[in-house]
Every structure is written in C-alpha cells, then in structure tokens.
Amino acid sequence: MNRVPYLCVTGLLSILLSACGIPHGQPPEGSEPVAPDQILEFGTLYGQNCSGCHGANGKGGPAIALADPVYLAVADDAAIRKAIAHGVSRTSMPAFAQSAGGMLTDKQIDVIVDEIRARWSKPGVLIGTNPPSYAAKSTGDAQRGEQVFKVFCESCHGPSGRGGQKASAITNDSFLSLVSDQGLRTIVIAGRPELRAPDWRGNAPGKPMSDQEINDVVSWLASQREPNPGRPYSTSSYTQH
C-alpha cells in the first residue's frame, strides 16, 4: 500500500487545522510592538537618547565621555540621574524625564544610570588619590583663577584660553554659552580622555589641582562668557521696530 498520499493529506490537514485556531487578521502572539515607555533594554534606551551626544559606546561624541572611570568615580548616581532627568539649564542637555517634559519614565532612567555604572565604571580607580568634589562646596575667585589657568591650562589652551598647538580655545564664546559651570568643573576634574585632555592630576607634572584651584579656574572661565554670544550688537543699543 502506498502511504505517501496519506501522509501528504495528513500534513496538509494539520496545517489547516492549526491555522483555524488563529482568527483571520490577528497577529501571532509576541509580535505586538512594545510601547516606548515599556522599553527597558539599555542598548535601545542609550542608543535613542544618549549616543548622539555622548558617543555610541559612551565616548567619542561632542559631549563628555560617560565611559570614563574617573568621571564615574567622581559623579555619583544621584548627580547622573539628575542630569538625565532634568537636563542642564542653558546648555544643550535636555530633560528626559516625563515629569520634566521628556519621554522617559523613572524606571527607564534608572536602567540607563545603573547600566552606565555597571558597564563603564572601574571600582578603585581613584584609590590613593584625593579627588575633588564633583560639585563645588565653596565659591571661586576669578582673579586667582586667571593665575591658576596660566599654571595648569595655558600650555595646552594658549594664552587667555584662545587656543594653542595642543588644544582648542576654551574661552570661545560659543563653547562657553553651551556649557554650564558644573560642566566646566567636570571637564577640569575628569578631563576629556578621548581628546587626550588629562584629569585634574595631569595638567602640571607632580602637582594635582586642589579643590579651591578648580573652583577658582571655573570662576575665571565663567567670567569670560559673553552676555549675548553670537550677536554682533549689544542689547542696550538694539531697538525693535
């Protein structure tokens, strides 16, 4: 007896019967798209919200490197979370929390913060050092800061911070208009390793910057900001018609 036709008919019948269990037009189970506020995968969250400024792998972007163990050793989770959730005023860092007008839930922000720490920090990286505080604990003095700049920064950034052979201008009005005082402090402390800019320990051989010296140089840099960057006129002489 030839069983081939019988087997073919049986297989076809099984396919038809299984298809009957799925209503016409209904997508198969598991094919529904995930709502944006339900995404909890770090690669997707970071790629869609952070990589454009901070680089695909936490470095190499126009903003500070997040994959910098020194930065992560100085900035705690609360500081990083605050920056993500509420943004940084007067800079290009927007607020991402839904409560602040952004698109991310608190749980999504927690995933980003936790994974940045888990993937890119290096426990013990600052053992044996005396790192400055992430946020300033006292005010700086701009006059002293000018002298601090000459000692620690001028060799790379040039006189008055207008640019040198090793580094770009740091008193450029466009740059200063896009970075906060805390951003300046973060750069001085953690450096920009992806740009070969040293942290607070490497500007002058054998002479780490003190917390007060960092306060002072940030104060001086902030004093160099133009009140109206990019405008070829003063607001006092402009009359709207």
C-alpha positions as CSV (number, residue, x, y, z in Angstrom):
1,M,0.0,0.0,0.0
2,N,1.3,3.5,-0.9
3,R,1.4,5.7,2.2
4,V,2.8,8.8,0.6
5,P,-0.6,10.4,-0.4
6,Y,-1.9,9.6,3.0
7,L,1.0,11.3,4.7
8,C,0.6,14.4,2.5
9,V,-3.1,14.7,3.2
10,T,-2.5,14.3,6.9
11,G,0.2,17.0,7.0
12,L,-2.0,19.4,5.0
13,L,-4.9,18.8,7.3
14,S,-2.8,19.5,10.3
15,I,-1.6,22.9,8.9
16,L,-5.2,23.8,8.0
17,L,-6.5,22.9,11.5
18,S,-3.7,24.8,13.2
19,A,-4.4,27.9,11.1
20,C,-8.1,27.7,12.1
21,G,-7.1,28.4,15.7
22,I,-5.9,32.0,14.8
23,P,-8.6,34.5,13.8
24,H,-8.1,36.0,10.4
25,G,-6.0,39.2,10.6
26,Q,-4.9,38.7,14.2
27,P,-1.1,39.0,14.6
28,P,0.7,36.0,16.1
29,E,1.5,36.1,19.8
30,G,4.6,38.1,20.7
31,S,4.6,40.2,17.5
32,E,3.0,43.2,19.1
33,P,5.3,46.3,19.2
34,V,6.5,47.4,22.6
35,A,5.2,50.8,23.7
36,P,8.0,53.4,24.0
37,D,7.5,53.8,27.7
38,Q,7.8,50.0,28.2
39,I,11.3,49.6,26.7
40,L,13.8,48.6,29.4
41,E,16.7,47.4,27.2
42,F,19.8,49.6,27.8
43,G,21.1,49.4,24.2
44,T,17.9,50.8,22.8
45,L,17.4,53.4,25.5
46,Y,21.0,54.6,25.3
47,G,21.1,54.5,21.5
48,Q,17.9,56.5,21.1
49,N,18.5,59.1,23.8
50,C,22.3,59.4,24.7
51,S,24.6,58.2,21.9
52,G,24.1,61.2,19.7
53,C,26.0,63.4,22.2
54,H,27.9,61.0,24.3
55,G,29.0,58.5,21.7
56,A,27.8,55.1,20.6
57,N,30.0,53.4,23.3
58,G,30.0,56.1,25.9
59,K,32.8,58.1,24.3
60,G,33.7,59.8,21.1
61,G,30.8,62.2,21.0
62,P,30.7,66.0,21.3
63,A,29.7,65.8,25.0
64,I,31.8,64.3,27.9
65,A,32.6,60.6,27.8
66,L,30.3,58.6,30.1
67,A,32.5,55.6,29.7
68,D,35.2,57.3,31.7
69,P,36.0,55.6,35.0
70,V,37.4,58.8,36.5
71,Y,34.1,60.7,35.8
72,L,32.0,57.8,37.2
73,A,34.2,57.7,40.3
74,V,33.6,61.4,41.0
75,A,30.0,61.7,39.9
76,D,27.5,59.6,42.0
77,D,24.3,58.1,40.7
78,A,22.2,60.9,42.1
79,A,24.2,63.5,40.1
80,I,24.0,61.5,36.9
81,R,20.3,60.8,37.3
82,K,19.5,64.5,38.0
83,A,21.3,65.5,34.8
84,I,19.4,62.9,32.7
85,A,16.0,63.6,34.3
86,H,16.1,67.4,34.5
87,G,18.7,68.3,32.0
88,V,21.2,71.1,32.4
89,S,19.8,74.6,32.1
90,R,21.4,76.9,29.5
91,T,23.1,74.0,27.8
92,S,22.3,71.5,25.0
93,M,21.5,68.8,27.6
94,P,17.7,68.5,27.6
95,A,15.4,67.0,30.3
96,F,14.5,63.4,29.6
97,A,12.1,62.6,32.5
98,Q,8.4,62.6,31.7
99,S,7.8,64.7,34.8
100,A,10.1,67.4,33.2
101,G,8.6,67.2,29.7
102,G,10.7,64.4,28.3
103,M,9.9,60.9,27.1
104,L,11.5,58.6,29.7
105,T,9.9,57.1,32.7
106,D,11.7,57.0,36.1
107,K,12.3,53.2,35.6
108,Q,13.9,53.8,32.2
109,I,16.2,56.4,33.6
110,D,17.1,54.0,36.4
111,V,18.1,51.5,33.8
112,I,20.4,54.0,32.0
113,V,22.1,55.1,35.2
114,D,22.5,51.6,36.5
115,E,23.9,50.2,33.2
116,I,26.3,53.1,32.7
117,R,27.8,52.4,36.1
118,A,27.8,48.6,35.6
119,R,29.4,48.7,32.2
120,W,31.9,51.5,32.3
121,S,33.0,52.2,35.9
122,K,36.1,50.8,37.4
123,P,36.0,50.3,41.2
124,G,39.0,51.5,43.0
125,V,40.3,53.7,40.1
126,L,40.9,56.6,42.4
127,I,42.3,54.7,45.4
128,G,45.3,56.5,46.8
129,T,44.2,59.9,45.4
130,N,42.4,62.8,47.0
131,P,39.8,63.6,44.3
132,P,38.0,67.0,44.4
133,S,34.3,67.0,45.0
134,Y,32.0,66.7,42.0
135,A,30.1,69.9,42.9
136,A,31.7,73.0,44.2
137,K,31.5,73.4,48.0
138,S,32.7,77.0,48.1
139,T,32.8,79.9,45.7
140,G,35.8,80.6,43.4
141,D,37.7,83.7,42.8
142,A,38.1,84.8,39.2
143,Q,41.2,86.8,39.8
144,R,43.0,83.9,41.4
145,G,41.5,81.7,38.7
146,E,43.3,83.6,36.0
147,Q,46.7,82.7,37.6
148,V,45.5,79.1,38.1
149,F,44.7,78.9,34.4
150,K,48.2,80.1,33.5
151,V,49.8,77.4,35.7
152,F,47.6,74.4,34.7
153,C,45.9,75.2,31.4
154,E,47.7,77.7,29.3
155,S,50.3,75.3,28.0
156,C,47.6,73.5,26.0
157,H,44.8,76.0,25.6
158,G,47.0,79.0,24.9
159,P,47.2,82.5,26.5
160,S,43.8,83.6,27.8
161,G,42.4,80.3,26.6
162,R,42.3,81.4,23.0
163,G,43.7,78.1,21.7
164,G,47.1,76.6,21.4
165,Q,49.0,73.9,19.5
166,K,47.8,71.1,21.7
167,A,44.2,72.1,22.4
168,S,41.3,74.3,21.2
169,A,40.1,77.6,22.5
170,I,38.3,77.2,25.8
171,T,37.2,80.8,26.2
172,N,35.4,80.8,22.9
173,D,32.0,82.4,23.4
174,S,30.1,79.7,21.6
175,F,31.7,77.0,23.7
176,L,31.1,78.8,27.0
177,S,27.5,79.5,26.1
178,L,26.9,75.8,25.7
179,V,28.5,74.5,28.9
180,S,27.4,75.2,32.5
181,D,29.7,76.0,35.4
182,Q,29.3,72.4,36.6
183,G,30.1,71.2,33.1
184,L,33.3,73.2,33.2
185,R,34.2,71.8,36.6
186,T,33.5,68.2,35.4
187,I,35.9,68.7,32.4
188,V,38.6,70.1,34.7
189,I,38.3,67.2,37.1
190,A,37.7,64.3,34.8
191,G,39.4,65.7,31.7
192,R,38.4,64.5,28.2
193,P,40.4,61.3,27.8
194,E,39.1,60.7,24.3
195,L,40.6,64.1,23.3
196,R,43.8,63.4,25.3
197,A,42.9,66.1,27.8
198,P,44.2,65.0,31.3
199,D,42.2,65.0,34.5
200,W,42.9,67.2,37.5
201,R,46.1,65.3,38.3
202,G,47.9,65.6,34.9
203,N,47.9,69.3,33.9
204,A,51.2,70.1,35.8
205,P,53.5,67.1,36.4
206,G,53.5,66.1,40.1
207,K,51.0,68.8,41.1
208,P,47.4,67.9,41.2
209,M,44.9,70.7,41.2
210,S,43.3,71.4,44.6
211,D,39.6,71.8,45.1
212,Q,40.0,75.5,45.6
213,E,42.1,75.9,42.5
214,I,39.4,74.1,40.5
215,N,36.8,76.5,42.0
216,D,38.9,79.5,41.0
217,V,39.6,78.5,37.4
218,V,36.0,77.6,36.8
219,S,35.0,81.0,38.2
220,W,37.5,82.7,35.8
221,L,36.3,80.7,32.8
222,A,32.7,81.6,33.6
223,S,33.6,85.3,33.8
224,Q,34.8,85.1,30.2
225,R,31.2,84.3,28.9
226,E,29.7,86.8,26.5
227,P,26.4,88.1,27.8
228,N,24.9,87.7,24.3
229,P,27.0,85.2,22.4
230,G,26.8,85.3,18.7
231,R,25.2,88.7,18.5
232,P,27.1,91.4,16.6
233,Y,25.3,94.1,18.6
234,S,24.6,94.9,22.2
235,T,21.1,94.6,23.5
236,S,21.2,98.0,25.0
237,S,21.6,99.6,21.6
238,Y,19.0,97.5,19.9
239,T,15.6,98.9,19.4
240,Q,12.8,96.7,18.0
241,H,10.7,98.4,15.3
